[in-house]
Amino acid sequence: MARTATQGKKEKQEVASPKLRIKISAYDHKVIDASSKQIIDTVLRYGCEAVGPVPLPTEIKKYTVNRSSFVHKDAREQYEMRVHKRIIDIVNPSQKVIEALTNLNLPAGVDIEIKM
């Protein structure tokens, strides 16, 4: 099936629209859900369109430690750290939205990364 020139131009125009990608990560899933809801509410208040939050796979780091310092090799303890991640895309962000997101107060322990 052949594509016409107008179909190719429409696809390029859709791809070329500016997009703001916000990547959020935290150790606690309740904190990350609350902060993503706060970001979505801020974006919708200024009349922009938001896609997400899209949950990414949880990164699990496991550590095994010997209980004893010298003998008892079989006695071990295992610890794990879970890093929860979310992605939010903002389509056609205005300057007011970007300014509001930079002034947003998020809880401690939430890491936020913004890319254009």
Order of alpha helices (4+ residues) and beta strands (2+ residues): alpha-beta-alpha-beta-beta-alpha-beta
